[in-house]
Amino acid sequence: MAIHKILRQSLSSEKRSNEVPKGHFVVYVGESEKKRFVIPLSYLNNPSFQELLCQAEDEFGFHHPMGGLTIPCSEELFIDLTSHLRRE
C-alpha cells in the first residue's frame, strides 16, 4: 500500500500549480469525485492506456465536463496502471 500512497502523491497535482510540464498532459480520474493527474505523453503509446481512452470516448465522446480528458475508472485502477507503466 505504501507504493500507492507515494504514487498518489507524485501523480496527483491537486496541491501543485495548474502548470503542466512539457511532455505531460492532464487527466481527471474517478467514478464520482474526479481527481486531477498529470501524466507523461508516453503513456499514450501503451495498449492498456489506449483502452482507457476508448472507454472515455464511449462514455463522454469529445465533451469532457472537467475541461480536460476524463477517464471513467476508479482512482485505484488508474494508479495501478500508471504504476505498471512507470516500471516499464
All heavy atoms as an XYZ file, in Angstrom:
713
protein
N       0.816     -1.205      0.000
C       0.000      0.000      0.000
C       0.857      1.265      0.000
O       0.408      2.299     -0.423
C      -0.939      0.015      1.204
C      -2.150     -0.893      1.040
S      -3.037     -0.595     -0.480
C      -4.396      0.331      0.101
N       2.090      1.174      0.476
C       2.950      2.351      0.531
C       3.220      2.891     -0.864
O       3.254      4.101     -1.066
C       4.251      2.033      1.240
N       3.397      1.989     -1.840
C       3.646      2.438     -3.215
C       2.454      3.224     -3.748
O       2.624      4.211     -4.451
C       4.009      1.250     -4.150
C       4.445      1.761     -5.522
C       2.841      0.315     -4.315
C       5.810      2.308     -5.559
N       1.247      2.794     -3.374
C       0.062      3.520     -3.816
C       0.035      4.932     -3.255
O      -0.308      5.877     -3.951
C      -1.219      2.776     -3.409
C      -1.420      1.512     -4.169
N      -1.848      1.498     -5.462
C      -1.224      0.228     -3.828
C      -1.918      0.265     -5.888
N      -1.540     -0.544     -4.914
N       0.425      5.073     -2.000
C       0.451      6.396     -1.373
C       1.478      7.295     -2.052
O       1.209      8.452     -2.351
C       0.753      6.271      0.115
C       0.648      7.573      0.857
C       0.839      7.379      2.341
C       0.685      8.703      3.056
N       0.859      8.562      4.495
N       2.652      6.735     -2.336
C       3.703      7.507     -2.999
C       3.254      7.928     -4.392
O       3.407      9.085     -4.788
C       5.014      6.695     -3.065
C       5.569      6.499     -1.655
C       6.032      7.361     -3.973
C       6.676      5.463     -1.553
N       2.689      6.985     -5.147
C       2.222      7.304     -6.498
C       1.101      8.333     -6.467
O       1.052      9.235     -7.287
C       1.746      6.044     -7.214
C       2.842      5.175     -7.767
C       2.278      3.855     -8.249
C       3.565      5.878     -8.879
N       0.202      8.171     -5.529
C      -0.904      9.117     -5.409
C      -0.368     10.532     -5.197
O      -0.830     11.483     -5.793
C      -1.795      8.700     -4.247
C      -3.185      9.216     -4.287
C      -3.978      8.657     -3.124
N      -3.837      7.221     -3.010
C      -4.797      6.347     -3.263
N      -5.959      6.751     -3.629
N      -4.585      5.055     -3.122
N       0.646     10.658     -4.349
C       1.229     11.967     -4.077
C       2.016     12.488     -5.264
O       1.967     13.668     -5.583
C       2.131     11.899     -2.851
C       1.378     11.700     -1.565
C       2.297     11.439     -0.385
O       3.490     11.223     -0.537
N       1.719     11.435      0.804
N       2.741     11.606     -5.945
C       3.584     12.084     -7.040
C       2.779     12.336     -8.308
O       3.117     13.214     -9.087
C       4.717     11.093     -7.324
O       4.200      9.889     -7.824
N       1.737     11.552     -8.543
C       0.939     11.733     -9.753
C      -0.078     12.856     -9.613
O      -0.392     13.548    -10.565
C       0.196     10.443    -10.109
C       1.036      9.303    -10.641
C       0.165      8.056    -10.804
C       1.681      9.667    -11.949
N      -0.626     13.000     -8.443
C      -1.666     13.994     -8.246
C      -1.063     15.387     -8.202
O      -0.055     15.628     -7.582
C      -2.415     13.736     -6.944
O      -3.339     14.768     -6.715
N      -1.721     16.315     -8.870
C      -1.214     17.684     -8.867
C      -2.195     18.624     -8.190
O      -2.160     19.812     -8.396
C      -0.947     18.132    -10.300
O      -2.151     18.090    -11.027
N      -3.090     18.077     -7.366
C      -4.082     18.913     -6.707
C      -3.448     20.032     -5.888
O      -3.940     21.148     -5.897
C      -4.954     18.060     -5.778
C      -6.190     17.569     -6.434
C      -7.126     16.938     -5.425
O      -6.780     16.813     -4.257
O      -8.219     16.583     -5.844
N      -2.367     19.712     -5.211
C      -1.756     20.712     -4.334
C      -0.679     21.512     -5.050
O      -0.035     22.345     -4.455
C      -1.185     20.017     -3.099
C      -2.269     19.383     -2.255
C      -1.700     18.718     -1.049
C      -2.820     18.080     -0.243
N      -2.328     17.364      0.903
N      -0.481     21.247     -6.320
C       0.531     21.954     -7.100
C      -0.135     22.994     -7.971
O      -1.342     23.088     -8.052
C       1.301     20.965     -7.962
C       2.025     19.928     -7.129
C       2.758     18.978     -8.001
N       3.252     17.886     -7.179
C       3.685     16.756     -7.632
N       3.694     16.527     -8.928
N       4.112     15.820     -6.827
N       0.682     23.727     -8.684
C       0.126     24.748     -9.569
C      -0.599     24.096    -10.729
O      -0.522     22.899    -10.940
C       1.249     25.643    -10.094
O       2.013     24.939    -11.050
N      -1.299     24.891    -11.493
C      -2.043     24.396    -12.643
C      -1.168     24.208    -13.870
O      -1.660     23.807    -14.910
C      -3.200     25.346    -12.968
C      -4.285     25.259    -11.924
O      -4.465     24.228    -11.302
N      -5.001     26.341    -11.738
N       0.115     24.486    -13.761
C       1.013     24.327    -14.892
C       1.239     22.855    -15.178
O       1.315     22.039    -14.270
C       2.350     25.008    -14.604
C       2.239     26.512    -14.499
C       3.582     27.158    -14.206
O       4.618     26.545    -14.500
O       3.567     28.265    -13.673
N       1.337     22.534    -16.465
C       1.596     21.167    -16.881
C       2.974     21.144    -17.524
O       3.221     21.862    -18.490
C       0.518     20.676    -17.876
C       0.812     19.264    -18.325
C      -0.864     20.782    -17.250
N       3.884     20.310    -17.015
C       5.237     20.268    -17.577
C       5.222     19.808    -19.033
O       4.342     19.050    -19.450
C       5.963     19.230    -16.711
C       5.105     18.991    -15.531
C       3.720     19.389    -15.904
N       6.212     20.250    -19.772
C       6.352     19.844    -21.160
C       6.450     18.318    -21.218
O       7.141     17.700    -20.396
C       7.612     20.476    -21.758
C       7.787     20.214    -23.221
C       8.984     20.955    -23.764
C       9.109     20.729    -25.254
N      10.181     21.520    -25.842
N       5.747     17.726    -22.183
C       5.773     16.275    -22.327
C       4.764     15.553    -21.450
O       4.808     14.337    -21.335
N       3.852     16.283    -20.831
C       2.831     15.720    -19.958
C       1.458     16.255    -20.345
O       1.353     17.240    -21.066
C       3.117     16.078    -18.502
C       4.328     15.408    -17.954
N       5.603     15.782    -18.321
C       4.467     14.386    -17.087
C       6.473     15.013    -17.682
N       5.810     14.158    -16.926
N       0.409     15.607    -19.845
C      -0.946     16.119    -20.022
C      -1.784     15.777    -18.798
O      -1.386     14.977    -17.963
C      -1.582     15.597    -21.320
C      -1.848     14.122    -21.352
C      -3.141     13.638    -21.227
C      -0.820     13.206    -21.539
C      -3.395     12.282    -21.276
C      -1.058     11.854    -21.601
C      -2.355     11.379    -21.457
N      -2.936     16.404    -18.699
C      -3.803     16.269    -17.533
C      -4.959     15.331    -17.853
O      -5.551     15.404    -18.929
C      -4.358     17.646    -17.104
C      -5.396     17.511    -16.007
C      -3.229     18.554    -16.667
N      -5.254     14.452    -16.906
C      -6.461     13.640    -16.981
C      -7.177     13.754    -15.641
O      -6.556     14.014    -14.607
C      -6.172     12.152    -17.295
C      -5.569     11.982    -18.665
C      -5.296     11.514    -16.252
N      -8.483     13.575    -15.692
C      -9.299     13.536    -14.483
C      -9.815     12.121    -14.343
O     -10.342     11.546    -15.284
C     -10.455     14.542    -14.575
C      -9.948     15.958    -14.564
C      -9.664     16.618    -15.756
C      -9.724     16.621    -13.372
C      -9.183     17.915    -15.758
C      -9.228     17.925    -13.366
C      -8.970     18.558    -14.558
O      -8.482     19.837    -14.557
N      -9.636     11.557    -13.148
C      -9.934     10.148    -12.919
C     -10.836     10.006    -11.707
O     -10.672     10.694    -10.711
C      -8.621      9.360    -12.680
C      -8.907      7.909    -12.363
C      -7.697      9.485    -13.871
N     -11.783      9.090    -11.815
C     -12.650      8.780    -10.682
C     -14.039      8.456    -11.154
O     -14.455      8.872    -12.232
N     -14.725      7.693    -10.348
C     -16.065      7.285    -10.722
C     -17.108      8.331    -10.323
O     -18.051      8.557    -11.057
C     -16.363      5.920    -10.115
C     -15.476      4.855    -10.762
C     -15.508      3.529    -10.045
O     -15.661      3.529     -8.806
O     -15.376      2.505    -10.716
N     -16.941      8.955     -9.183
C     -17.872     10.031     -8.811
C     -17.090     11.328     -8.626
O     -17.251     12.264     -9.377
C     -18.653      9.666     -7.541
O     -17.758      9.376     -6.490
N     -16.206     11.359     -7.646
C     -15.353     12.527     -7.461
C     -14.120     12.382     -8.348
O     -13.436     11.367     -8.319
C     -14.926     12.633     -5.994
C     -14.118     13.859     -5.692
C     -13.741     13.947     -4.218
O     -14.516     13.457     -3.384
O     -12.674     14.498     -3.931
N     -13.852     13.380     -9.148
C     -12.732     13.323    -10.090
C     -11.483     13.928     -9.475
O     -11.531     14.963     -8.830
C     -13.065     14.090    -11.382
C     -14.366     13.661    -12.050
C     -14.267     12.276    -12.620
C     -15.500     11.962    -13.434
N     -16.112     10.713    -13.075
N     -10.352     13.259     -9.693
C      -9.072     13.732     -9.198
C      -8.170     14.014    -10.395
O      -8.166     13.269    -11.367
C      -8.438     12.681     -8.299
C      -7.260     13.188     -7.530
C      -6.932     12.242     -6.408
C      -5.834     12.830     -5.552
N      -5.544     11.977     -4.420
N      -7.404     15.077    -10.317
C      -6.545     15.528    -11.420
C      -5.175     14.878    -11.319
O      -4.541     14.892    -10.266
C      -6.407     17.046    -11.359
C      -5.605     17.666    -12.470
C      -5.607     19.184    -12.286
N      -5.043     19.874    -13.404
C      -3.802     20.334    -13.460
N      -2.999     20.163    -12.431
N      -3.375     20.959    -14.531
N      -4.714     14.303    -12.449
C      -3.390     13.701    -12.533
C      -2.661     14.287    -13.732
O      -3.261     14.526    -14.774
C      -3.482     12.183    -12.727
C      -3.998     11.442    -11.532
C      -5.357     11.252    -11.350
C      -3.131     10.932    -10.581
C      -5.845     10.566    -10.255
C      -3.603     10.243     -9.478
C      -4.967     10.059     -9.315
N      -1.369     14.503    -13.570
C      -0.504     14.951    -14.664
C       0.368     13.749    -15.017
O       1.108     13.244    -14.171
C       0.367     16.157    -14.242
C       1.301     16.557    -15.370
C      -0.521     17.325    -13.827
N       0.258     13.294    -16.273
C       0.956     12.081    -16.670
C       1.763     12.312    -17.947
O       1.453     13.205    -18.734
C      -0.015     10.907    -16.842
C      -1.067     11.217    -17.902
C      -0.689     10.556    -15.530
C      -1.956     10.048    -18.221
N       2.789     11.497    -18.168
C       3.635     11.653    -19.360
C       2.897     11.301    -20.649
O       2.073     10.385    -20.675
C       4.779     10.660    -19.133
C       4.720     10.260    -17.710
C       3.314     10.470    -17.258
N       3.203     12.014    -21.707
C       2.622     11.721    -23.021
C       2.963     10.306    -23.490
O       2.198      9.705    -24.248
C       3.123     12.733    -24.058
C       2.548     14.135    -23.956
C       3.293     15.070    -24.901
C       1.068     14.125    -24.263
N       4.076      9.758    -23.040
C       4.497      8.420    -23.465
C       3.469      7.349    -23.109
O       3.411      6.305    -23.759
C       5.852      8.067    -22.845
O       5.763      8.051    -21.430
N       2.618      7.599    -22.111
C       1.584      6.630    -21.741
C       0.589      6.415    -22.879
O      -0.070      5.388    -22.939
C       0.826      7.090    -20.500
C       1.605      6.995    -19.208
C       2.961      6.674    -19.173
C       0.981      7.250    -18.003
C       3.656      6.611    -17.983
C       1.680      7.182    -16.801
C       3.012      6.858    -16.796
O       3.695      6.791    -15.617
N       0.478      7.387    -23.774
C      -0.471      7.280    -24.884
C      -0.140      6.115    -25.817
O      -1.015      5.639    -26.536
C      -0.516      8.585    -25.680
C      -1.098      9.780    -24.952
C      -0.897     11.040    -25.776
C      -2.568      9.565    -24.630
N       1.094      5.660    -25.807
C       1.509      4.554    -26.668
C       1.192      3.187    -26.088
O       1.295      2.186    -26.787
C       3.016      4.631    -26.947
C       3.377      5.859    -27.738
O       2.631      6.292    -28.604
N       4.525      6.436    -27.427
N       0.816      3.118    -24.833
C       0.579      1.845    -24.174
C      -0.829      1.322    -24.463
O      -1.810      2.058    -24.300
C       0.781      2.009    -22.674
C       0.583      0.714    -21.948
O      -0.546      0.329    -21.663
N       1.676      0.044    -21.651
N      -0.961      0.049    -24.888
C      -2.280     -0.512    -25.209
C      -3.274     -0.463    -24.045
O      -4.464     -0.231    -24.262
C      -1.971     -1.957    -25.600
C      -0.545     -1.943    -26.021
C       0.120     -0.881    -25.191
N      -2.813     -0.676    -22.824
C      -3.725     -0.621    -21.667
C      -4.272      0.789    -21.472
O      -5.451      0.977    -21.174
C      -3.010     -1.080    -20.396
O      -2.598     -2.403    -20.510
N      -3.408      1.776    -21.642
C      -3.855      3.166    -21.506
C      -4.784      3.532    -22.660
O      -5.774      4.243    -22.471
C      -2.660      4.119    -21.442
C      -3.047      5.473    -20.944
C      -3.170      5.711    -19.596
C      -3.313      6.501    -21.826
C      -3.554      6.958    -19.121
C      -3.698      7.749    -21.368
C      -3.816      7.973    -20.012
N      -4.485      3.025    -23.844
C      -5.346      3.288    -25.003
C      -6.744      2.711    -24.783
O      -7.735      3.309    -25.203
C      -4.716      2.718    -26.269
C      -3.493      3.485    -26.702
C      -2.757      2.843    -27.865
O      -3.179      1.835    -28.403
N      -1.626      3.432    -28.235
N      -6.839      1.585    -24.089
C      -8.140      1.001    -23.772
C      -8.930      1.939    -22.852
O     -10.137      2.122    -23.029
C      -7.973     -0.370    -23.127
C      -9.270     -1.029    -22.736
C     -10.227     -1.262    -23.891
O      -9.770     -1.520    -25.019
O     -11.448     -1.175    -23.669
N      -8.254      2.536    -21.884
C      -8.927      3.517    -21.021
C      -9.428      4.707    -21.843
O     -10.515      5.231    -21.597
C      -7.988      4.018    -19.929
C      -7.764      3.121    -18.732
C      -6.795      3.774    -17.757
C      -9.070      2.794    -18.039
N      -8.643      5.122    -22.820
C      -9.060      6.240    -23.675
C     -10.295      5.872    -24.497
O     -11.186      6.701    -24.691
C      -7.916      6.664    -24.599
C      -6.704      7.282    -23.910
C      -5.623      7.592    -24.939
C      -7.089      8.530    -23.147
N     -10.358      4.626    -24.954
C     -11.553      4.168    -25.695
C     -12.778      4.187    -24.787
O     -13.864      4.584    -25.213
C     -11.329      2.770    -26.264
S     -10.190      2.742    -27.651
N     -12.603      3.771    -23.546
C     -13.707      3.817    -22.589
C     -14.157      5.257    -22.349
O     -15.355      5.540    -22.248
C     -13.305      3.175    -21.266
C     -13.122      1.681    -21.344
C     -12.610      1.105    -20.031
O     -12.660      1.748    -18.974
N     -12.091     -0.108    -20.100
N     -13.193      6.158    -22.258
C     -13.516      7.572    -22.067
C     -14.299      8.100    -23.261
O     -15.270      8.844    -23.096
C     -12.242      8.392    -21.859
N     -13.885      7.714    -24.459
C     -14.596      8.153    -25.661
C     -16.016      7.601    -25.685
O     -16.968      8.314    -26.015
C     -13.846      7.705    -26.906
C     -14.515      8.163    -28.192
C     -13.812      7.660    -29.438
O     -12.925      6.808    -29.332
O     -14.178      8.143    -30.520
N     -16.174      6.328    -25.315
C     -17.509      5.717    -25.288
C     -18.423      6.414    -24.295
O     -19.603      6.615    -24.559
C     -17.417      4.230    -24.931
C     -16.817      3.385    -26.033
O     -16.732      3.878    -27.192
O     -16.412      2.236    -25.749
N     -17.879      6.779    -23.148
C     -18.709      7.383    -22.107
C     -18.942      8.871    -22.313
O     -20.048      9.369    -22.111
C     -18.101      7.154    -20.727
C     -18.996      7.679    -19.617
C     -18.659      7.083    -18.270
O     -18.180      5.947    -18.196
O     -18.896      7.790    -17.270
N     -17.911      9.600    -22.715
C     -18.004     11.051    -22.773
C     -17.961     11.629    -24.185
O     -18.198     12.817    -24.365
C     -16.873     11.700    -21.961
C     -16.900     11.348    -20.509
C     -15.950     10.495    -19.973
C     -17.874     11.865    -19.670
C     -15.964     10.165    -18.629
C     -17.900     11.543    -18.328
C     -16.946     10.684    -17.808
N     -17.596     10.815    -25.179
C     -17.404     11.364    -26.513
C     -16.258     12.359    -26.454
O     -15.231     12.087    -25.849
N     -16.465     13.500    -27.066
C     -15.419     14.524    -27.035
C     -15.792     15.681    -26.127
O     -15.153     16.713    -26.134
C     -15.111     15.004    -28.454
C     -14.493     13.922    -29.291
C     -15.221     13.267    -30.257
C     -13.175     13.538    -29.094
C     -14.656     12.262    -31.015
C     -12.601     12.534    -29.826
C     -13.341     11.893    -30.800
N     -16.832     15.497    -25.332
C     -17.242     16.511    -24.357
C     -16.760     16.055    -22.987
O     -17.208     15.041    -22.462
C     -18.764     16.672    -24.344
C     -19.232     17.565    -23.251
N     -19.014     18.924    -23.255
C     -19.880     17.302    -22.103
C     -19.522     19.449    -22.156
N     -20.046     18.485    -21.439
N     -15.831     16.788    -22.424
C     -15.290     16.447    -21.112
C     -15.620     17.577    -20.150
O     -15.035     18.653    -20.221
C     -13.778     16.214    -21.200
C     -13.445     15.048    -22.065
N     -13.452     13.769    -21.596
C     -13.144     14.975    -23.380
C     -13.149     12.943    -22.580
N     -12.957     13.651    -23.674
N     -16.586     17.335    -19.262
C     -17.092     18.386    -18.382
C     -16.045     19.011    -17.461
O     -16.214     20.133    -17.010
C     -18.181     17.689    -17.568
C     -17.979     16.237    -17.762
C     -17.210     16.043    -19.032
N     -14.954     18.311    -17.202
C     -13.934     18.848    -16.302
C     -12.986     19.807    -17.031
O     -12.123     20.405    -16.424
C     -13.112     17.707    -15.684
C     -13.917     16.756    -14.819
S     -14.597     17.520    -13.348
C     -13.133     17.869    -12.418
N     -13.122     19.917    -18.343
C     -12.235     20.799    -19.095
C     -10.979     20.103    -19.567
O     -10.175     20.660    -20.287
N     -10.786     18.875    -19.170
C      -9.657     18.062    -19.598
C     -10.149     16.667    -19.875
O     -11.340     16.386    -19.769
N      -9.281     15.789    -20.227
C      -9.644     14.415    -20.523
C     -10.117     13.726    -19.247
O      -9.415     13.719    -18.237
C      -8.438     13.690    -21.108
C      -8.635     12.248    -21.520
C      -9.705     12.150    -22.603
C      -7.342     11.676    -22.014
N     -11.324     13.162    -19.285
C     -11.887     12.467    -18.135
C     -11.864     10.974    -18.405
O     -12.340     10.525    -19.438
C     -13.330     12.928    -17.873
O     -13.335     14.352    -17.728
C     -13.893     12.297    -16.623
N     -11.298     10.211    -17.488
C     -11.190      8.766    -17.643
C     -12.119      8.098    -16.627
O     -11.978      8.299    -15.423
C      -9.735      8.301    -17.461
C      -8.886      8.974    -18.524
C      -9.653      6.786    -17.500
C      -7.536      8.433    -18.740
N     -13.075      7.297    -17.135
C     -14.093      6.706    -16.263
C     -13.637      5.392    -15.619
O     -14.095      4.319    -15.984
C     -15.260      6.470    -17.216
C     -14.597      6.172    -18.522
C     -13.358      7.024    -18.542
N     -12.717      5.476    -14.676
C     -12.317      4.287    -13.926
C     -12.033      4.719    -12.497
O     -11.944      5.905    -12.204
C     -11.103      3.609    -14.561
S      -9.546      4.498    -14.384
N     -11.854      3.740    -11.642
C     -11.551      4.086    -10.253
C     -10.129      4.647    -10.153
O      -9.259      4.327    -10.968
C     -11.675      2.844     -9.364
O     -10.631      1.933     -9.638
N      -9.944      5.463     -9.158
C      -8.616      6.037     -8.920
C      -7.607      4.923     -8.652
O      -6.464      4.967     -9.126
C      -8.689      6.996     -7.737
C      -7.410      7.722     -7.447
C      -7.539      8.662     -6.263
O      -8.643      9.119     -5.939
O      -6.488      8.928     -5.640
N      -8.021      3.900     -7.924
C      -7.127      2.789     -7.602
C      -6.682      2.045     -8.860
O      -5.495      1.729     -9.019
C      -7.813      1.824     -6.643
C      -6.892      0.726     -6.166
C      -7.518     -0.139     -5.092
O      -8.324      0.367     -4.294
O      -7.189     -1.328     -5.063
N      -7.603      1.778     -9.773
C      -7.251      1.115    -11.033
C      -6.269      1.964    -11.834
O      -5.285      1.456    -12.376
C      -8.497      0.826    -11.872
C      -8.235      0.258    -13.259
C      -7.720     -1.165    -13.169
C      -9.486      0.312    -14.106
N      -6.521      3.266    -11.895
C      -5.644      4.171    -12.626
C      -4.238      4.188    -12.023
O      -3.241      4.139    -12.744
C      -6.241      5.584    -12.650
C      -5.457      6.539    -13.484
C      -5.568      6.526    -14.866
C      -4.594      7.453    -12.902
C      -4.832      7.407    -15.651
C      -3.862      8.343    -13.670
C      -3.987      8.312    -15.051
N      -4.151      4.224    -10.718
C      -2.856      4.229    -10.045
C      -2.133      2.908    -10.275
O      -0.922      2.884    -10.509
C      -3.010      4.557     -8.549
C      -3.399      6.030     -8.401
C      -1.730      4.255     -7.768
C      -3.775      6.448     -7.008
N      -2.872      1.793    -10.253
C      -2.254      0.502    -10.551
C      -1.673      0.494    -11.956
O      -0.551      0.038    -12.175
C      -3.269     -0.640    -10.417
C      -3.602     -0.981     -8.974
O      -2.858     -0.554     -8.067
O      -4.616     -1.670     -8.769
N      -2.442      0.987    -12.927
C      -1.983      1.019    -14.310
C      -0.742      1.914    -14.471
O       0.240      1.504    -15.060
C      -3.098      1.489    -15.255
C      -2.679      1.707    -16.705
C      -2.225      0.403    -17.352
C      -3.803      2.330    -17.506
N      -0.820      3.107    -13.935
C       0.307      4.028    -14.104
C       1.539      3.545    -13.334
O       2.661      3.767    -13.762
C      -0.056      5.472    -13.682
O      -0.580      5.463    -12.346
C      -1.067      6.070    -14.630
N       1.327      2.829    -12.234
C       2.445      2.225    -11.505
C       3.139      1.205    -12.394
O       4.370      1.165    -12.473
C       1.926      1.559    -10.230
O       2.933      0.794     -9.633
N       2.364      0.405    -13.083
C       2.917     -0.593    -14.015
C       3.651      0.102    -15.163
O       4.734     -0.322    -15.565
C       1.790     -1.470    -14.546
C       2.209     -2.432    -15.594
N       2.969     -3.547    -15.322
C       2.012     -2.441    -16.929
C       3.214     -4.199    -16.441
N       2.639     -3.555    -17.432
N       3.082      1.168    -15.696
C       3.700      1.881    -16.809
C       5.019      2.527    -16.401
O       5.949      2.609    -17.206
C       2.749      2.937    -17.364
C       1.485      2.410    -18.036
C       0.582      3.556    -18.447
C       1.828      1.534    -19.225
N       5.110      2.989    -15.182
C       6.349      3.617    -14.702
C       7.488      2.620    -14.621
O       8.647      2.977    -14.762
C       6.136      4.228    -13.318
C       5.365      5.494    -13.362
C       5.208      6.034    -11.972
N       5.233      7.483    -12.097
C       5.559      8.308    -11.146
N       5.901      7.839     -9.970
N       5.541      9.593    -11.323
N       7.154      1.357    -14.364
C       8.184      0.328    -14.231
C       8.676     -0.175    -15.593
O       9.713     -0.820    -15.664
C       7.650     -0.849    -13.416
C       7.472     -0.519    -11.951
C       7.150     -1.760    -11.167
N       5.888     -2.341    -11.579
C       4.781     -2.327    -10.856
N       4.788     -1.756     -9.683
N       3.687     -2.885    -11.288
N       7.936      0.089    -16.641
C       8.334     -0.386    -17.982
C       9.468      0.408    -18.550
O       9.720      1.503    -18.292
C       7.149     -0.318    -18.944
C       6.096     -1.351    -18.632
C       4.967     -1.339    -19.650
O       4.884     -0.450    -20.511
O       4.157     -2.254    -19.578
